[in-house]
Amino acid sequence: MQVEPLTDDFEANCARFLPEATAQGCVWALQGEEGFALCESERHPQTDVMPFWSLQAFAEVHAGGEWSGYQPVAIALEEFMDDWLTGMHEDVLLVGINWNGDLEGVELEPLDLLEQLEQALS
């Protein structure tokens, strides 16, 4: 199956996240020996962002360079919603959604994404 790559249209990339993730029943993150990939927020000083992608292929694009020791891992959507997003909120982390090849894209509050996922699944 040919997948359209992510683009410089951050809102369009973000809009793909919910339908693709819910169709698969998982999201994708990058995990290495140190834990999961994080980077600094471009919009909120002193805040880290953990990027997630709706498809494995999108995550694989970033498993190189400074993240060369990281591998894409699937996180079940139910676990992501029940554990990850509330935990990230408590840890004051933001969620990066379907960032493009330049690691650019939408940054969301975890509870805002949780609400969107709950609405998409209801």
C-alpha positions in Angstrom: 0.0 0.0 0.0 1.4 3.4 -1.1 1.3 5.9 1.7 1.3 9.6 1.0 4.3 11.1 2.9 3.9 13.8 5.5 4.3 17.4 4.2 5.0 20.9 5.3 1.2 21.3 5.9 1.3 20.7 9.6 -2.5 20.9 10.0 -3.0 18.3 7.2 -0.4 16.0 8.8 -2.2 16.4 12.2 -5.6 15.7 10.6 -4.3 12.4 9.3 -3.3 11.3 12.8 -6.7 10.4 14.3 -8.1 8.4 11.4 -4.9 6.5 10.7 -4.1 5.7 14.3 -7.7 4.6 15.1 -7.8 2.5 11.9 -4.6 0.7 13.1 -5.4 0.7 16.8 -2.0 2.0 17.7 0.4 5.0 17.5 4.2 4.9 16.8 7.0 6.3 18.9 10.8 6.0 18.8 12.4 4.1 21.7 16.1 3.7 22.4 18.3 2.6 25.3 17.7 5.9 27.1 13.9 5.7 26.7 11.6 7.4 24.3 12.7 10.1 21.9 12.1 13.7 23.2 13.0 17.1 21.9 12.6 20.7 23.0 9.4 22.5 22.1 9.7 25.3 19.6 6.8 27.1 21.1 7.1 26.5 24.9 10.4 27.2 26.5 11.6 24.6 29.1 9.1 22.1 27.8 9.9 18.8 26.0 7.8 17.2 23.3 7.5 13.5 22.6 6.7 12.9 19.0 4.2 10.2 17.9 3.2 9.1 14.4 0.1 7.4 13.0 2.1 5.0 10.8 5.2 3.0 11.3 6.7 4.4 8.0 6.5 7.9 9.4 8.3 7.0 12.6 11.0 5.1 10.6 12.0 8.3 8.8 13.3 9.6 12.1 15.2 6.5 13.3 18.5 8.0 12.1 20.8 11.0 12.7 20.6 12.0 16.4 18.1 9.2 16.9 20.1 6.5 15.1 19.9 4.3 18.2 16.1 4.4 18.3 13.6 2.0 16.8 9.9 2.6 16.0 7.6 0.9 18.5 3.9 0.5 18.4 1.8 1.6 21.4 -1.7 0.2 21.5 -4.3 3.0 21.2 -6.1 2.0 24.4 -2.8 2.1 26.4 -1.8 5.4 24.8 -5.1 6.9 25.8 -5.4 5.3 29.3 -1.8 5.6 30.5 0.5 7.6 28.2 -1.5 10.8 27.7 -2.4 11.3 31.3 1.1 10.5 32.4 2.6 13.0 29.9 0.2 15.6 31.2 1.4 15.0 34.7 5.1 15.1 33.5 4.4 18.4 31.7 5.3 16.9 28.3 3.7 17.9 25.0 2.7 15.6 22.2 4.2 16.0 18.7 1.7 14.8 16.1 2.9 13.3 12.8 6.0 15.5 12.5 7.4 15.7 9.0 10.9 14.7 7.9 12.3 18.0 9.3 10.8 17.2 12.8 8.3 20.0 12.4 4.6 19.9 13.1 1.8 20.4 15.6 2.5 20.3 19.4 -0.6 19.5 21.6 -1.4 19.3 25.2 -1.8 15.5 26.0 -5.3 16.0 27.4 -6.4 17.9 24.3 -5.3 14.9 22.1 -7.0 12.5 24.5 -10.3 14.4 24.1 -9.9 14.3 20.3 -9.3 10.6 20.4 -12.2 9.9 22.7 -14.5 11.9 20.3 -13.1 10.0 17.3 -13.8 6.7 18.8 -17.3 7.4 20.2 
